[in-house]
Amino acid sequence: MKQLSLDRRIQTLFPVALASLLVLGTARLVLDHLKSNHSRDFRLYSRPRSHEKHRLPVVISPEDRVAEGCNVFEGKWVWDNVSYPLYTEESCPFLVKQVTCQRNGRPDSFYKNWRWQPNECNLPRFDPLKLLQMLRGKRLMFVGDSVQRAQFESMVCLVQSVIPEGKKSLQRVPPMKIFKIEEFDASIEYYWAPFIVESNSDHATNHTVLKRSVKLDAIAKHGKEWEGVDILVFESYVWWMYMPLINAT
């Protein structure tokens, strides 16, 4: 009975853990920029494109900065029903049914109101417009399995509300999904590679095989699709837990 109770607790916490990956990953991206400058005003310039002559700076106000030396990975989840959730299933048309808990029958929505609170500092509330300004002229790509695909969709949902209609689009080019933000000349992308390295499960839709095999030293096929990407976010976990054992060469 104790094991059953533990399993249920793990299942309850799993969605929260997945959401935390995206929140902390985004926070790390912002922190890397915030901590790289110690002046009163932080200005971030994207890499120039040939067709653009001028670029407006991104100004980070003092209240949006994180204290130097603060470990954002040590903290706890706190209940916040004032500023969260950042989006809902109804407000985002880019979510697939597989990851919409309430559409699949979950009766409550309390899980949407948890916020990560570091022990030593405060994180600024997620600002989709500022993130898009940081991504101006860049490509952000999530690489991994269906867990990573959910993170990609969540990121799209976090920013899409501030993008005017007609200025955003989602393209499906298996094994990729590409969300384009025209006004910022930017894209948020997803690439299916459940093991990161090459495997017989790399097909975007037909990847359910009885005997999985991976090539531990082969990554060139995937790697050529990552060339030119400015920010890569990798994830691989669930598929390595497959039973029986995976044939790795």
N, C-alpha and C positions, 0 to 999 in steps of 0.2 A: 504493500500500500504506500509506503514511503517513496518507493521508486516511481509509482504512478503519480503521486502528488508532485514529485520533482519534475517529471516529464510535462505535467500540465503547466507548471510554473514557467518552464523553459519555453513552451509554446506561447504562453501569454506574453512573455518578454521579448520574443523573437522579432515581432514587427517593430517594436520600439528600438531594438538594437540595430535593425536595418536602417531605420530613419536616422539614427545617430551617426551612421557612417557618412551619410551625405552631409549632415549638418556640420560635423567635425571636419570633413574634407573641405567643405566650402570655407569654414572658418580658417583652416590652415592656409588656403589660397590667399585669403584676405590678409591674414597675419603676416605672411611672408612679405607682402607689399608694405604693410603698415610699419613693421619693425625695421625695414631697410632704410628708413629715413627718420632723423631725429629733429628736424626743424619744426617750426611752429605749424607750417602748412605743408602737407604732403601732396605732391603732384605726381601723377602717374601718366606716362605717355606710352601709347601703344606703338608697336613697330610700324614704320611708315609704309604705306602702299604707294605704288607708282602713280595711281590716278588721284591721290589726295595731296593737296599742297599744304593744308592747314589742319591742325589737330588741337582741339580744345583739351586742356588738362582736366584730370579728375581731382577734385579738391576734397580731401578727407578732413572733416572738422575734428577738433580736439576730443569731443565727446564720443566720436566714433572710433577713436584709437584704443588699442589694448595696451595695458601696462607692460612695460619692458620686463622680460623675465617671467611673465605669468605663464604657468603651465595650464593650458586650456584643457588638457586631457585628464586632469584630476578634478573631480567634482561630483555632482549628483544631479538626478532628474528632479525638477520641481514642477508643481502644478501651476499652469498659467492659462486661465480662461479669459484673459483680457486681450492680450496681444497675439494669441495663438487660437486656431491654426492659421498658418500662412496661406493656405489654399484649401479648397474642399473638392470632393469628387465632382460636384455639380459645376464648379467654376472652371474646371480644366477639361477641355475636350480631347486632350491628347493621352489620357490614361486608357489602357486596355482593361477589359473586364477582369482579367486575371488578378489585377492588383487593386481592385476597388472593393474593399472589405464590406462596405455597407450594401452595395449592389449585390454582393454575394451572400447577404443574409445576416451580417453582424448587426445586432440590435442597438448597440451603444456607439457613441462617438467620443467617449472620454479619452481614448488613446491619442487623439489629435492634439491634446492640450498640454503635453509634457514638453518642457524646455530644459536644455542642458545648462547648468549653472556651475562654472568653474569655482573652485574654492577661494582663489586669491584675487579674482577680478571679475568684471562683467563683460559679457560679449554684447556688442551692439546688435540691435535687431536687424535681421536680414533685410537688405535694401536691394530689390531686384534691379533698379535703375543703375545703382552704383556698380553692381556686378557686371551689368552689360557694358558700362563705360570701361571697366577694366578689360573686358573681353573684346573691345572694339578692334576690328581688323584681325581677330584671332580665331583659331579653331580649338575647341575643348572636346576631347573624345574620351568616352568611357569604354573600357575594354573588359570583357568577361562574360559571365553566364547570365541567367535570367535575374539573379539578384542584382547584378550590375545594370541590367536593362531597366529594372524598377528604379534604380537611382537616377538613371538618365531621364526617365519619364518624370520623376519628381523634380529634378532640376529644371526641366522644361516648364513644368507647372509653376514653379517658383517665379519664373521670369516672364512668362507669356502674357500675364495680365497687364503689363505696362507697355506692350508692343501693340501698335494700332493694327486693326484688321487690314488685311492686304499687304502687310509688311512682314508677315511671318508665314512659314510653310514647313510642312513635315514631309520629307521624301523617304520612301522605303526602297533601298537598293541593296537587297540581301548580299552579304551578311551585315549590312549597315542600315542605320536610320539616321537621317540628317535633318536637324531642325535649323532652319536658316532665319536669321534676323537681318532683314535687308537694310534697315536704317543704320545698323552698326557694322555692316559688312562682316558679320560674325556667324559662327555656327556652333551648335552643341550637338555632338554626334555619339552614336553607339555602334560598337563593332562586336559581333558575336565571336568569341573565342573562349570557350568554357575552361580550357586548360592553359590559356595563354600561348603555350607551345602548340605545335601541330598535332592533330589527332584525327581519328575517324569519326568524330562527333562534331566536326567543324561546319557541316552543312547547316544553313540558317534555319531550316524547317524540318528536315529529315535527319535528325541527329540522335534518335533513340535506337541504339544498337545493343545487341545482346552481349557482345564481347568488345569492350572498349579498349583501345590501344592509343598510346601517346608516344611521340618522338621527343624525348627530353632535350635533345640538342638541335632541334629544328624549329626555327621561328621566322625564316626568311619570307615564307608565303604571307604570313600575317604582317610582318614588319614593313613590307613595301606599301601596305595600306595605311601605315601610321606615319609615313614620311611627310613632312610639312606640317604636322600637327604641333601646335604650340604647347598644349597642356594635355598630358595623358594620365588617366586615372585607371589603374589596373585592379582587378579583383578576381580571385579564383579560390574556391573552397569546396562548395557542395559536391561538385562532380568528382573530386578526389576521394570522397567517402563512399563511392560506389562499391557494392558487393555483388558478385565475387571480385577478387582482386583485378586491378587494371594491368594490362600488359604494357609495360614501359620499356622502350628500347632506346 
